Amino acid sequence: MDKQRNLVPSEGEALVRHNLKIMRKAARLSQEDVAERMNRLGFKFHQTQIAKIENGSRAIGFDEVLGLAKALNLPADYFMTQAVADPNDPHWELQEAGFRLQDLEKEWRTAQDLADAAKARYEQADREYDEIAERLGVEDAPTEGGFTFYPAPNSPDDPLRKDAEPPVTE
């Protein structure tokens, strides 16, 4: 008969305590390091407070959980939604791969949003270009990349250059 394995109690402070200890160690931070980071965030923390939170002898407030998440550079939900596996747990590797997958999905979505925004800016610039070309009476002859390049003003190829030779007619 298979028994469901419970890593830690899955409620409240016990979950936060467990996850804090595991994620702090995974980040290779000492309790003193975390306390120092909390102080930089405006909390008055000492290493002993981190130890007491981790061993359950000190309560932890919601704002402190959010601060700890910032101090460890992690989303707060990592502390509060499910137990994090201990590095000695057989599921550690799978969990770490899951965290990487979540992070990379966020990165991909951000990249997709940036690409969509760049495309919209490109399309707006293309419309502006067409409007200006139409206003100036310039025929827009499409080229291989979809772009038409005109010579720079006063460049040797500029047909409007004052010393330019008249175009050759056949």
N, C-alpha and C positions, 0 to 999 in steps of 0.2 A: 504494500500500500504506500503510495507516494504522499508525503506530507508537504504542504506548501511551506516554503522556507520564508521566514520573516527576518529581515536583516535587523530592523529596529522597530520600535513602536512607530506607527505611521501617522501619529497625530501631534500637532502643536510643537511645543518646545523640544520634546524628545527628538523629533525629526530634524529640527533646525540644529540642535546640539550635535547630533550624529553627522549631519551633512557638513557643518562647519569644520569639525575635526578632520574629516576625510578630505575635504576640498582644500583646507589649509595645508595639510601635509602633501597633497598632490601638487600644490603650487610651490612646495618646498619653502614655506614660510614658517617662521617660529611664531609662537604666541606673542612674543615681544614685537615682531614685525607687524603683525595684524593690529596690535594695540597702537603702535606708532601711526599706522595708516588711518586708524579710526580717529586718532587725535588730529591728524591733518584735515579730516572731514568735519571737525568741530565737536566730536564726542570726547569726553574725558575718560579715557580708558587706560588701564595698566595691564601688564601681562597677566597678573593674577585674576583680573576680571575675565579675560579670555579663558583661562584655565577653569574658573568656576562655572562659566557658561558651558564649557565642554563637558565638565563632570556632573552638571545638573544641580550644583549648589547655589546658583544665581539665576534668577529669572531674566528673561530677555524680552525687550519691548519690540514692537513692530518696527519702529523707526530705527532701532539698532540692527534688526535683521536687514533692512534696506541699506544701512551703512556698511554692514559686513559684506553684503553683496558688492557694493561699490569698492570696498577695500580690497576684495579679492578679484575685482574686475569680472564679475559673473552676473548673469541675470538673477534677480531675486527669486524667481520661481524655481531655480535650482535648489534653493534651500527649503522650499515649502511644499513642493508637489509630490515628490517621491524620494525614498531613501536612496542615497548614493552608495554604490558598492565599495567596499573596502578593497584596497589593492591586493589583499590576500584572497579575496573572494573570486571564485571561478568566473563570475559574471563581469568582473572589472573591465576586462578587455572589450567585451561587447558593449558595455555602458559607455566607455570612452569613445568607441567608434560611433555610438549613437549621438554623443555630444558633438563630435566632429561633424557628423552629418547635419545636425541641426544648425551649427554655426555656418557650414558651407551653403546650406539652403538659404539662410539669411543673406549671405554674401552674394549668392546667385540672384536672389530677388532684388537686391540693391543694384547689382550690375544691370539687370533687366530694366529696372526703373530708370537708371542713368541712360541706357541705350534708347529707351522710348522717348525720354526728354530730349536727347541729342537729335533724334530723328525728327521730332516736332520742330525743333529750332532750325534744322536743316531745311525742312519743308517750308517754314516761314521765310527763311532767307531766299529760297528759290522763288517763292511767289513775289517777294520784294524785287528780286532781280528782274523777273519777267515784267513787272509793272514799270520799272525804270526803263528797261529796254523798249517797251511799247511806247512810253512817253517820249523817249528820245528818237523813236522811229528806227531803231536798230533791229535788223532782222536777226532773229535768233536761230542760227543754223546749228542744229544738234551735231555734236561730235561723238566720238566713240564712247566716252565715259558719261555722256549726258551733259557735259559741261562745254560751254563755249568760252574760250579765253580770248580776251582782247589785249593788244599790246599795251604796255604801260605808257602813260602819257609822256610825250617827248622822247620815247625810246626810238631807236633806228627804224623799227617796224611800224611806228605810229603814223597812219596816213594823214593825220591832222597836224603833224609836226610842220613848223613853218619852213624849214629847209628841206622837207621831204620832196623826193622826185615824184612827179605825177604818176599815177598807176599806169602800167603798160596795158594798152588795149589791143586786142588782136583783130 
